[in-house]
Structure formats: C-alpha cells, structure tokens
Amino acid sequence: MKSLISSVMIFMLLAMVSCKPKGQEKITFTPNFSTYRSDSTGAKVPVQKKEIYYGLLTPVDVCVIFNRMGVPYSNATLNPTSNKNLYLSSSKASINTGIYGVDFGYLKMFGLGQQIIDYMLAIKEMSNKLGIPDALITDPIRKVQNDMSDPDSVTAMMQKAYKDIEDHLSKSGRESTAGLMVMGGWVEAMFIATQLVYNPQHPDPEVVQKIAEQKYTLNSLLSFMKNYYDDPVVVYYTKKLKYLQHYFDSFEIYFEKGDLEIDTTRQVLRSSGAKMTVTVETLNDIRDYVAKLRTEMVSV
C-alpha cells in the first residue's frame, strides 16, 4: 500500500514540475508567496535545500518539522491530559492517541520534564483502551523518566513506541485504528501550526509554504484511509478531510526546473524554495476549518 501511495504522489508531483506540453501556450502566473531567495541584484542566492514530507508521518515525525519552524510555546493550544478519562470509545481513544503524541513532541521541544511525562502517561492510558500491550509504551516511559537529558533519545524512544503500536494494530487487523491515530496527529499538527505560527496580518512565506505543503500529506492520508471504509468513523472523517482538501486544491505549488529532488525511500522532496498561488483568504479558511475539526476530535 505504501508503494502505491508513493507512486501516486510522485506522479502528481512530477506533473506539477514538468515542462509544458508541446503546442500549448505557456501559462504564466504571479505567485502570492515565494520562498526562493534573491540578492540585491536579483540573482538567485544558493541556499540549502529543505525537505518536504509527502508520505504519512507519525506524530513524532511531525514535531521534527515543528522544531525547524520554531513553533512558540503556548499550552493553551494543547489537549489537556485531564481529558484522557473522557474518551471511552475506541475511535476517540485512537484519534486522541495521535493528538497526544503531537502534543508530547511539542512539549519535548521546550524540555518541560513533568509535562512530557504527563502526556506520555496519557498516551499509555489511550493505548490501554485500545488493547495495545502495556510494555509498548511503559518501557519508553520508564526510560524517559530515568534520563530526560537527551532530547534526541526521548524522540527516538517515542518514535519506536509509535511504530510498535502501529505494527501491533496492523498485525491484529486493526489498520483503521492506526489510520485514525495518524489522522488525529496530522490534524493536531495543523492546528498548532495554524494557531501559533501562522500570522494572517503578516504571513511569513516559509510558514505559508509549510502549511501549503500539507496538501501532499493530506492526499496520502486520504489514500490510506479510503482502504478502511468498513469503519463508519473512518468514512465520517474522510468526508471531513475531503471538504478540507477543497481548500488545498484551490492553489498550486511550483518548483523551478532542476530544483526538485524526490527521495522515494524517505518520502521527502528537497528544494531550495517554492512559489505558491495560495491566498491569505484560503489560508484563513484552512485555519478555521482545522480548528473546528480539531475541537470536534477532542470533545467528548
């Protein structure tokens, strides 16, 4: 399935950066935002290529992106751990396992020791409700409690914990549960990014690009979830995400010829910049819709 998603995404991306067909008039546009750098003479300035994820990410993967974006601290955006006792259904527990995972990674960036432990314990409680073996999350928690000094080690341990959880769900025929977990993490990541980093009064081009690039991951997420339409909760949220997709489909992202590299193994794109036709109005629509969707996911 992963290879199928990769093939579809690569085809779409190559189509966007390919040369125009012969005999057709060249289409020109004025980008609303661009992250290509120029010096005072207008010449291109060589910059290190940045990575764009287009595959499905774990909640901890998403927080690596947060770290690069320099997301500011604000616990007002997080789902309180006190809510963990309110999620009684399997679907709510699945979604909020992903949400708490992103919140954990967000807190880890600031080295907030006890809060990190609290969110790991919330993830443990959610996974227990899903019938996931206790050791898959208990062992990492114990290791983190013994050594909080190395943020990279903390990330690696939680990365493995999420992979083990997803593997367990897949082997037990519960891929839809894993899909809901990934979806919850993606929505939470979008919520934090659009609430804390995006400023509609003074939108930063690089922040805009990070939000705009989520159209690729959203396509992958929808491709993944459509395989589990036997789960009515998956069907429900797929419809919600397809509505959100309309906003992403209203703009394009362009890369300059020769600037795009595709790593199919890690499912990332590398480029030194991008041009986007997205408008502030569309960004605001995405922000508002994600906020409504996230509110629904964390509510009882």
C-alpha positions in Angstrom: 0.0 0.0 0.0 2.8 2.4 0.9 4.4 1.9 -2.6 1.0 2.7 -4.2 0.7 5.9 -2.2 4.3 6.8 -3.1 3.7 6.2 -6.8 0.5 8.3 -6.9 2.2 11.2 -5.1 5.3 11.1 -7.3 3.2 11.1 -10.4 1.3 14.2 -9.1 4.5 16.0 -8.1 6.3 15.3 -11.4 3.2 16.5 -13.3 3.4 19.9 -11.5 7.1 20.5 -12.3 7.2 19.0 -15.8 7.7 21.2 -18.9 4.5 22.4 -20.7 3.2 20.1 -23.5 4.3 21.0 -27.0 1.9 23.2 -28.9 0.3 24.7 -25.8 0.7 28.3 -24.8 2.8 28.8 -21.7 0.7 29.5 -18.7 2.1 32.4 -16.5 1.1 33.3 -13.0 2.1 35.7 -10.3 2.7 33.8 -7.1 1.2 35.2 -3.9 4.2 33.8 -1.9 7.7 32.7 -2.8 10.5 31.3 -0.7 13.1 31.5 -3.3 15.9 33.9 -2.2 17.5 36.6 -4.3 20.3 39.0 -3.6 20.2 42.8 -4.1 20.9 42.4 -7.9 18.0 40.0 -8.3 20.3 37.0 -8.9 19.4 33.7 -7.2 21.3 33.0 -4.0 22.3 29.4 -3.3 20.5 28.1 -0.3 20.4 24.7 1.4 17.6 22.5 0.1 14.8 21.9 2.5 12.8 18.7 2.9 9.1 18.4 2.3 7.4 15.3 3.6 4.7 13.8 1.3 4.2 10.4 3.0 2.3 9.5 6.2 4.1 10.7 9.3 4.0 9.6 12.9 3.1 12.3 15.5 6.8 12.5 16.5 7.8 13.0 12.9 5.5 16.0 12.6 7.2 17.5 15.7 10.6 17.4 14.0 9.1 19.8 11.4 7.8 22.0 14.3 11.3 22.2 15.6 12.5 23.6 12.3 9.7 26.1 12.2 10.5 27.4 15.6 7.0 27.0 16.9 6.5 29.2 20.1 5.4 27.7 23.4 1.7 28.0 24.4 0.0 25.3 26.4 -3.4 26.8 25.6 -3.4 25.0 22.2 -2.8 21.5 23.7 -5.4 18.9 24.6 -5.3 18.8 28.4 -4.3 15.4 29.8 -7.3 15.6 32.1 -9.5 14.8 29.1 -7.9 11.3 28.8 -10.5 9.8 31.1 -13.4 11.1 29.0 -12.5 9.2 25.8 -14.4 6.0 26.2 -14.9 4.9 22.6 -12.2 3.1 20.6 -12.4 5.8 17.9 -11.9 8.7 20.3 -9.1 6.9 22.0 -7.4 6.2 18.6 -7.7 9.8 17.4 -6.5 11.3 20.7 -3.6 8.9 20.9 -2.3 10.7 17.8 -3.2 14.1 19.2 -1.4 13.5 22.5 1.6 12.2 20.6 1.9 15.5 18.7 1.4 17.4 22.0 4.1 15.3 23.6 6.6 16.2 20.8 5.7 19.8 21.0 6.4 19.9 24.8 9.6 18.0 24.3 11.0 20.9 22.2 10.9 23.1 25.3 12.3 20.5 27.7 9.2 20.6 30.0 10.0 17.5 32.0 6.9 16.7 34.1 4.5 17.8 31.4 6.3 15.5 29.0 5.8 12.6 31.4 2.1 13.5 31.9 1.5 13.3 28.2 3.3 10.1 27.9 1.1 8.7 30.6 -1.9 10.0 28.7 -0.7 8.1 25.6 -0.3 5.0 27.7 -3.9 5.2 29.0 -5.2 5.8 25.5 -3.3 2.8 24.2 -4.5 0.6 27.1 -8.1 1.4 26.0 -7.2 0.2 22.5 -5.9 -3.1 23.9 -2.3 -2.4 23.0 0.3 -4.3 25.0 1.3 -2.2 28.0 5.0 -2.8 27.5 5.0 -1.0 24.2 4.6 2.4 25.9 5.5 1.5 29.5 9.1 0.7 28.7 9.8 4.0 26.8 8.1 6.0 29.7 10.4 4.3 32.2 13.5 5.1 30.2 12.5 8.7 29.7 11.8 9.1 33.4 15.3 7.8 34.1 17.0 10.1 31.6 15.4 13.4 30.4 18.8 15.0 29.5 19.0 13.9 25.8 16.0 15.2 23.7 17.1 13.1 20.7 16.9 9.9 22.8 13.5 10.9 24.1 12.3 11.4 20.5 13.8 8.1 19.3 12.1 6.2 22.1 8.7 7.7 21.4 9.3 7.2 17.7 9.8 3.5 18.2 6.8 3.3 20.6 4.5 4.7 17.9 5.9 2.4 15.3 5.5 -0.6 17.6 1.9 0.5 18.3 1.1 0.8 14.5 2.8 -2.6 13.8 0.7 -4.2 16.6 -2.5 -2.7 15.2 -1.7 -3.8 11.6 -0.8 -7.4 12.7 -4.1 -7.7 14.6 -6.1 -6.5 11.6 -6.9 -3.1 13.1 -5.3 -0.8 10.4 -8.3 1.6 10.6 -7.4 2.2 14.2 -3.9 3.1 13.2 -5.4 5.4 10.4 -7.4 7.3 13.0 -4.4 7.7 15.2 -2.3 9.1 12.3 -5.2 11.4 11.3 -5.5 12.8 14.8 -1.8 13.6 14.9 -2.0 15.3 11.5 -4.9 17.5 12.5 -3.2 18.4 15.8 -0.1 19.4 13.9 -2.0 21.5 11.5 -3.9 23.1 14.5 -0.7 24.1 16.3 0.9 25.4 13.2 -2.0 27.5 12.0 -2.8 28.8 15.5 0.7 29.5 16.8 2.9 30.1 13.8 0.7 31.5 11.0 0.0 35.2 11.3 -2.7 36.4 8.9 -1.7 40.0 9.3 1.9 39.4 8.5 2.2 36.0 6.9 5.7 34.6 6.7 6.4 33.0 3.3 8.2 30.0 4.9 5.4 29.4 7.3 2.9 29.7 4.4 4.9 27.1 2.5 4.9 24.6 5.4 1.1 24.9 5.7 0.6 24.7 1.9 2.8 21.7 1.6 0.4 19.7 3.8 -1.7 19.2 0.6 0.7 16.4 -0.2 0.4 14.7 3.1 -3.4 15.1 3.1 -3.6 13.4 -0.2 -1.5 10.5 1.2 -3.7 10.4 4.3 -6.9 10.2 2.3 -5.5 7.5 0.1 -4.6 5.5 3.2 -8.0 5.9 4.9 -10.1 5.0 1.9 -9.0 1.4 2.3 -10.9 1.2 5.6 -14.4 2.3 4.6 -15.8 -0.7 6.6 -15.3 1.5 9.6 -18.0 4.2 9.8 -15.8 6.6 11.8 -13.2 6.4 9.1 -15.9 7.2 6.5 -17.1 10.1 8.6 -13.7 11.8 9.0 -12.7 11.1 5.4 -15.7 13.2 4.3 -14.5 15.9 6.6 -11.0 15.8 5.3 -12.2 15.8 1.7 -14.0 19.1 2.4 -10.7 20.5 3.8 -9.0 19.2 0.6 -11.1 21.6 -1.5 -9.2 24.5 0.1 -5.8 22.9 -0.7 -7.0 22.1 -4.3 -7.6 25.8 -4.9 -3.9 26.7 -5.1 -0.7 25.3 -6.7 2.9 25.0 -5.5 5.6 25.4 -8.2 9.3 24.5 -8.1 11.8 25.8 -10.5 13.1 23.4 -13.1 16.0 21.3 -11.9 15.5 22.4 -8.3 13.4 19.4 -7.1 14.7 16.1 -5.8 12.5 13.2 -4.8 13.6 10.7 -2.2 11.1 7.8 -2.5 12.8 5.9 0.3 12.2 8.5 3.0 9.2 10.0 1.1 10.5 13.5 1.0 11.0 16.2 -1.6 14.1 18.5 -1.5 14.1 22.0 -3.0 15.6 25.4 -2.2 12.2 27.1 -2.4 8.8 27.2 -3.9 6.3 29.5 -5.5 2.7 29.4 -4.2 -0.6 30.8 -5.6 -2.3 30.4 -2.2 -4.1 33.5 -0.9 -4.4 34.7 2.7 -8.2 34.1 2.5 -7.6 30.5 1.7 -5.1 30.1 4.5 -7.6 31.6 6.9 -10.2 29.2 5.7 -7.9 26.3 6.3 -7.0 27.6 9.7 -10.7 28.0 10.7 -11.8 24.6 9.4 -8.9 22.8 11.0 -9.8 24.5 14.3 -13.4 23.3 14.1 -12.4 19.8 13.2 -9.9 19.6 16.0 -12.4 20.9 18.5 -14.7 18.1 17.5 -12.0 15.5 17.8 -11.0 16.5 21.4 -14.6 16.9 22.6 -16.5 14.1 24.3 
